[in-house]
Amino acid sequence: MFLVIIFSEVNICFETEPADGGTEVILKLRLSSTGGDVKLPVLSTDTIAMAKKKLQVSLGNALESSPLMVLSLKEHFLFQMHEGLEPSRQRWFFGGKLLADKFRVEDAKIQPGYVVQVIVNPDLSDGSMSRVES
């Protein structure tokens, strides 16, 4: 028997500090690990690397409001996802192109309502998938 958890959208509240010339932008992210959408507030002057870190931190912050013993299935799944959502394992794509970590959010020209695809690479440290050598 398999348990499949599907949720359509998660809103993450993450307080950002104003930067020089930066305006708040809400990114709509589609996570490959869940298929669900996440709305993440970032600054237009943030780099993609900074936004990746905010995503990881935000998922953790979303769970701090609930004690671990009374997590809903959705929150439990977010907690598990947060544990493996290190920025180095995230690949962000928009318009069919990989967004480099050095790019600023404003450089990507993401229009409101458009989706950034976040591919989460599997954690290979547990040895579940080993590299084939020839």
Residue frames as qw, qx, qy, qz and C-alpha x, y, z in Angstrom:
[[0.000, 0.889, 0.457, 0.000, 0.00, 0.00, 0.00],
 [0.433, 0.187, 0.014, 0.882, 1.32, 3.43, -0.94],
 [0.097, -0.807, -0.407, 0.417, 0.47, 6.76, 0.62],
 [0.394, 0.392, 0.297, 0.777, 0.41, 9.58, -1.89],
 [0.145, -0.727, -0.353, 0.570, 0.24, 13.11, -0.58],
 [0.331, 0.427, 0.398, 0.741, -0.68, 15.77, -3.10],
 [0.077, -0.771, -0.368, 0.514, -1.21, 19.41, -2.32],
 [0.499, 0.732, 0.332, 0.325, -1.72, 22.12, -4.85],
 [0.257, 0.728, -0.105, 0.627, -0.18, 25.19, -3.30],
 [0.622, -0.517, -0.364, 0.461, 1.71, 26.29, -0.22],
 [0.098, 0.907, -0.023, 0.410, 2.15, 29.92, 0.75],
 [0.725, -0.200, -0.312, 0.580, 5.37, 30.62, 2.59],
 [0.117, -0.981, -0.045, -0.149, 5.76, 33.77, 4.63],
 [0.762, -0.110, -0.072, 0.634, 9.35, 34.89, 4.81],
 [0.086, -0.964, -0.098, 0.230, 10.23, 38.35, 5.97],
 [0.707, 0.331, 0.093, 0.618, 12.74, 40.02, 3.67],
 [0.305, -0.690, -0.094, 0.649, 14.76, 43.06, 4.52],
 [0.464, 0.877, 0.110, -0.058, 14.69, 45.91, 2.00],
 [0.681, -0.172, 0.277, 0.656, 17.86, 46.30, -0.03],
 [0.013, -0.525, 0.202, 0.826, 19.08, 49.15, -2.17],
 [0.378, 0.313, -0.454, -0.743, 16.60, 49.41, -5.03],
 [0.109, -0.055, -0.986, -0.110, 15.12, 45.99, -4.39],
 [0.597, -0.112, 0.016, -0.794, 11.40, 45.47, -4.57],
 [0.506, -0.078, 0.818, -0.261, 9.56, 42.48, -3.21],
 [0.546, 0.235, -0.582, -0.556, 8.62, 39.91, -5.83],
 [0.757, -0.114, 0.544, -0.344, 6.52, 36.82, -5.22],
 [0.252, 0.371, -0.817, -0.362, 7.95, 33.85, -7.12],
 [0.895, 0.002, 0.165, -0.415, 5.71, 30.91, -7.91],
 [0.026, 0.502, -0.860, -0.084, 7.87, 27.79, -7.69],
 [0.931, 0.019, -0.124, -0.344, 6.87, 24.30, -8.80],
 [0.341, -0.579, 0.736, -0.080, 8.85, 21.70, -6.89],
 [0.595, 0.268, -0.699, -0.291, 9.76, 18.51, -8.72],
 [0.110, 0.121, -0.917, 0.365, 9.83, 16.61, -5.43],
 [0.265, 0.316, 0.717, -0.562, 6.13, 17.26, -4.76],
 [0.138, 0.442, 0.698, 0.547, 4.60, 18.63, -7.94],
 [0.161, -0.832, -0.493, 0.199, 3.11, 21.32, -5.71],
 [0.287, 0.707, 0.050, 0.645, 3.46, 25.06, -6.07],
 [0.513, -0.538, -0.337, 0.578, 5.10, 27.32, -3.49],
 [0.167, 0.905, 0.112, 0.375, 4.88, 31.12, -3.39],
 [0.705, -0.312, -0.167, 0.614, 8.16, 32.59, -2.16],
 [0.056, 0.997, 0.058, 0.014, 8.66, 36.32, -1.49],
 [0.727, -0.110, 0.094, 0.672, 12.12, 37.50, -2.54],
 [0.005, -0.814, 0.041, 0.579, 13.71, 40.81, -3.45],
 [0.709, 0.703, 0.033, -0.028, 14.29, 41.71, -7.10],
 [0.189, 0.826, -0.519, 0.111, 17.97, 42.28, -6.27],
 [0.745, -0.362, 0.554, -0.089, 18.41, 38.84, -4.65],
 [0.216, 0.427, -0.809, -0.341, 20.55, 36.36, -6.52],
 [0.817, -0.040, -0.449, -0.360, 19.12, 32.97, -7.44],
 [0.528, 0.099, -0.739, 0.407, 21.50, 31.46, -4.87],
 [0.129, -0.101, 0.493, -0.854, 19.98, 33.69, -2.17],
 [0.687, -0.040, -0.116, -0.717, 16.47, 32.73, -3.28],
 [0.735, 0.044, -0.675, -0.049, 17.39, 29.02, -3.09],
 [0.282, 0.057, -0.714, 0.638, 18.55, 29.49, 0.49],
 [0.382, -0.067, 0.236, -0.891, 15.37, 31.43, 1.33],
 [0.763, -0.038, -0.433, -0.478, 13.32, 28.51, 0.00],
 [0.618, 0.003, -0.741, 0.262, 15.15, 26.06, 2.24],
 [0.089, 0.022, -0.558, 0.825, 14.90, 28.33, 5.29],
 [0.477, -0.089, -0.051, -0.873, 11.28, 29.23, 4.57],
 [0.738, -0.129, -0.600, -0.280, 10.13, 25.64, 4.54],
 [0.482, -0.081, -0.700, 0.521, 11.76, 25.19, 7.94],
 [0.088, -0.022, 0.310, -0.946, 10.17, 28.41, 9.27],
 [0.583, -0.162, -0.366, -0.707, 6.73, 27.33, 8.03],
 [0.729, -0.197, -0.655, -0.018, 6.98, 24.35, 10.35],
 [0.275, 0.135, -0.589, 0.748, 8.25, 26.12, 13.45],
 [0.423, -0.255, 0.089, -0.865, 4.75, 27.34, 14.26],
 [0.886, -0.180, -0.195, -0.379, 3.57, 23.75, 14.81],
 [0.503, -0.517, 0.683, -0.114, 5.00, 21.36, 17.37],
 [0.251, 0.339, -0.844, -0.330, 6.38, 18.30, 15.60],
 [0.173, 0.096, 0.949, -0.246, 4.02, 16.01, 17.49],
 [0.412, 0.580, 0.572, -0.408, 0.89, 17.55, 15.97],
 [0.036, 0.374, -0.516, -0.770, 1.96, 18.02, 12.37],
 [0.773, 0.419, 0.197, -0.434, -0.63, 17.50, 9.69],
 [0.845, 0.169, 0.416, 0.289, 0.28, 15.20, 6.82],
 [0.449, 0.841, 0.068, 0.293, 1.01, 18.26, 4.68],
 [0.212, -0.905, 0.340, -0.144, 3.30, 19.77, 7.34],
 [0.798, -0.341, 0.480, 0.132, 5.01, 16.41, 7.91],
 [0.780, 0.442, 0.299, 0.326, 5.71, 16.14, 4.20],
 [0.206, 0.935, -0.103, 0.271, 7.05, 19.73, 4.12],
 [0.528, -0.743, 0.412, -0.005, 9.34, 18.89, 7.03],
 [0.843, -0.039, 0.464, 0.269, 10.75, 15.88, 5.20],
 [0.590, 0.707, 0.195, 0.339, 11.14, 17.95, 2.04],
 [0.102, -0.966, 0.197, -0.133, 12.91, 20.74, 3.95],
 [0.736, -0.509, 0.412, 0.171, 15.47, 18.29, 5.28],
 [0.708, 0.047, 0.528, 0.467, 16.62, 17.48, 1.74],
 [0.383, 0.858, 0.301, 0.166, 16.18, 20.83, 0.04],
 [0.505, -0.539, 0.154, 0.657, 19.73, 22.14, 0.29],
 [0.319, 0.826, -0.094, -0.455, 20.47, 24.94, -2.22],
 [0.080, -0.509, 0.768, 0.380, 23.23, 22.85, -3.84],
 [0.313, 0.169, 0.930, 0.089, 20.60, 20.22, -4.78],
 [0.380, 0.723, 0.431, -0.384, 18.18, 22.75, -6.34],
 [0.290, 0.026, 0.533, 0.795, 18.17, 23.59, -10.05],
 [0.275, 0.648, 0.386, -0.596, 15.89, 26.47, -11.06],
 [0.295, 0.180, 0.669, 0.658, 14.54, 26.72, -14.62],
 [0.285, 0.679, 0.343, -0.583, 12.51, 29.47, -16.23],
 [0.535, 0.717, -0.149, -0.421, 11.54, 29.66, -19.88],
 [0.959, 0.268, -0.055, 0.077, 13.42, 26.43, -20.54],
 [0.466, 0.629, -0.410, 0.468, 16.72, 27.88, -19.31],
 [0.704, -0.352, -0.449, 0.423, 18.74, 27.10, -16.20],
 [0.134, -0.948, 0.020, -0.288, 18.96, 30.10, -13.89],
 [0.622, 0.280, -0.476, 0.555, 22.57, 30.51, -12.76],
 [0.539, -0.581, -0.469, 0.390, 23.19, 31.13, -9.07],
 [0.345, -0.206, -0.020, 0.916, 24.86, 34.47, -9.86],
 [0.050, -0.490, -0.523, -0.696, 21.77, 35.77, -11.70],
 [0.173, 0.083, 0.444, -0.875, 19.62, 38.31, -9.94],
 [0.332, 0.478, 0.783, -0.219, 15.87, 37.66, -9.80],
 [0.315, 0.772, 0.096, -0.544, 15.28, 40.82, -11.85],
 [0.038, 0.508, -0.691, -0.512, 17.71, 39.57, -14.55],
 [0.248, 0.125, 0.956, 0.098, 15.57, 36.47, -15.09],
 [0.318, 0.038, -0.258, -0.912, 12.61, 38.70, -16.10],
 [0.081, -0.289, -0.952, 0.069, 10.05, 36.44, -14.43],
 [0.309, -0.334, -0.251, -0.854, 6.57, 37.83, -15.04],
 [0.427, -0.121, 0.587, -0.677, 3.95, 37.69, -12.25],
 [0.842, 0.152, 0.212, -0.473, 1.99, 34.43, -12.35],
 [0.710, 0.471, -0.519, -0.074, 4.64, 32.56, -14.34],
 [0.909, -0.401, 0.110, -0.043, 6.15, 29.42, -12.82],
 [0.140, 0.697, -0.701, 0.059, 9.79, 28.70, -12.02],
 [0.950, -0.048, -0.291, -0.100, 10.46, 24.96, -12.12],
 [0.261, -0.703, 0.623, -0.222, 12.63, 23.75, -9.22],
 [0.880, 0.135, -0.454, -0.032, 14.26, 20.39, -9.86],
 [0.525, -0.679, 0.466, -0.216, 15.53, 18.79, -6.67],
 [0.551, 0.417, -0.722, -0.006, 18.38, 16.35, -7.26],
 [0.882, -0.377, -0.263, -0.102, 18.23, 13.17, -5.18],
 [0.350, -0.769, 0.514, -0.146, 20.50, 12.79, -2.19],
 [0.840, 0.309, -0.446, -0.012, 23.07, 10.18, -3.20],
 [0.045, -0.615, 0.663, -0.425, 24.89, 10.15, 0.14],
 [0.759, -0.223, 0.459, -0.405, 22.85, 7.17, 1.38],
 [0.188, -0.316, 0.889, 0.274, 24.27, 4.95, -1.39],
 [0.653, 0.383, 0.551, -0.352, 20.85, 4.21, -2.89],
 [0.718, 0.693, 0.069, 0.015, 22.09, 5.11, -6.34],
 [0.596, -0.521, 0.373, 0.484, 25.68, 4.44, -7.11],
 [0.332, 0.760, -0.343, -0.440, 27.69, 5.71, -10.03],
 [0.945, 0.194, 0.247, 0.087, 28.39, 3.15, -12.71],
 [0.137, -0.753, 0.512, 0.390, 32.04, 3.07, -13.73],
 [0.894, 0.437, 0.012, -0.094, 33.15, 1.68, -17.06]]
